[in-house]
């Protein structure tokens, strides 16, 4: 049996199936590309919501206990947009950046939730700007864990969004 490259599909000397290896590589790249698109879309939606209401975003960030909330109301959405662009243009670069960003967001949520339990106050997530005012819960941590897993999967992809649409 011959592969589409004119080489034997199975190497007798190495016992390696070239067809299967190429197929697995294609699946990994496609899965990573899909993961990068999903994480980028979530980051862009979150950035848009935060940028749309900077005053509300600054109040929410202040409520989460972050210093410099006014500046962060500009920096956080901009960082989300730049990370989304990196994910789409170069997943091996954008994936680790997205993972680190999401891990940082998760630490902020965990800290705010822990502090809220100690003081009897409840902080809201503010993950999608003022549109979300529900208290921080395990659901937020599960969502961030899923997004971090997708960011890690995006890192393995050699395909960019341009490979998929072009």
N, C-alpha and C positions, 0 to 999 in steps of 0.2 A: 504494500500500500504506500502511496506517495502523498506527500503533503502538497499544499497549494504553492509552495516555494520550489518545487522540483526536487526536494530532498526526501529521503525515506521518512515516513511518518513514525517509524519505530527504529531506534538504533540498537542493533544487536550487541554492540560492544558496551554501551552504557546502560541498556535496558530502559531507556528513557523514551517516553512517548512524546514526540514533538507536538503533535496535534493537541493532546490534552494539556500540555504546558502552555501552549499558545492560547487555548481556550480559557484556562484558569487565569492567565494574565489579563485577557480581555474582560473577564468577569470582575476581577479585582479593580481594573481601571474604570469600568463602567459603574461599579458600586461606589467606588471612591468619588467619581465625578458626581453621581447622584447625591451622595452624602454632602459634598461641598455645596451643591446647589441648595439643598434643604437648609443647611446651617446659614448660608449666605442670605437666603430669603428671610429666615427668622431674624437675623441681625438687621437687615434692612427695614423690616416692619417695625422692630423695636426702636431703631434709630429715628425713623420717621415720626413715630408717636412721641418720642422724647423731644425732638427738635420742634415739633408743632406747638408744644406748650413748655417753653423753657422755664418760665416762672414756676409752674407746677412741678416740673422735673426737679428744679433746684430745691423746692420745699420737700419733695419726696426724698431726695438724696440727703438732705439735712436731717430728716426724720430717721433715716437709716444710720445716722451717726457719723456721716462722712464730713470731713473738714474741707472747706473750699467748695461748697455745694454749687455756688454760682458759676465758678469756672468749670466744674465737673459737668454741669448741665450743657455745656458746649462741647467739652472734650469727650465725654462718653459717647454721644451719638456720632461724632466725627470718627472716633476710634472704631465704632461698630461698622460704619460705612467703609472705612479703609480696610478693615479685616474682611468684610464681605468681598471687596474687590480682589484682595489677595487670594481668597479662597477660590474665586472663579478664574483668576488669571494664572495662579501657580499654587495648586493645592498642596504640594509638599512644603511650601513656605507658609501659606495661609492656614493650613491645618493646625500646626503647633501654636500659631498666634491665637487662633480661635479657641483652642483648648485652654491656653493660659488665661485668656480673657474670661471665658466661661467659668474657669476654676476661681478666678478672682471674684467674679460676681457671686458665686456660690459661697465663698468665704464671707463676703459682706452680708449675704442673707442669713447665714448661720449665726454670725455675730449679732446681728440685729434681733434675730429670733431669741437667742440666748439671753441677751440683755433685756428684751421685752418680758421674758418669763420671770426674770429676777425682779423687775420693777413693776410688773403687773400691766405694762403698756403693750399694745400690739402695733407693730409696724406693718405697713403694706409693702408688697414686693416692688412696685414701681418699675417692673421689668419692661413694660410696654407703655411707659409714661403714665400720665394721669388716667388713662383708660382702664387701668387695673388698680383697684383699691382693696382687693381682698387680702386678708392677713396672710403672712408667710406660713406656708404649711409644707408637709412632706411632698406634696404634689410639685411644688416649685423645685425641690431638690431632685426629684425623679426626672422632671423635664430637663434640668441642667445636666444630669448624668447622661441622659439619652443624647443630648446635643454634644456633650464632650466625647461620647463614643463615636458619634458621626464625624466630629472634627478629627478624631484619631484615624478613622477610616479614610477620610479625605486625604490625609497625609500620605497614604500608600498609593494614591492615584497618580499616574503620570499624565493623565488626560486633563486638559483644561476644558472649560465650558466651550471654547472655540473648536475643540476636537468634536464635541458632541453636536453643536449646531452648524459647524462648517462642513 
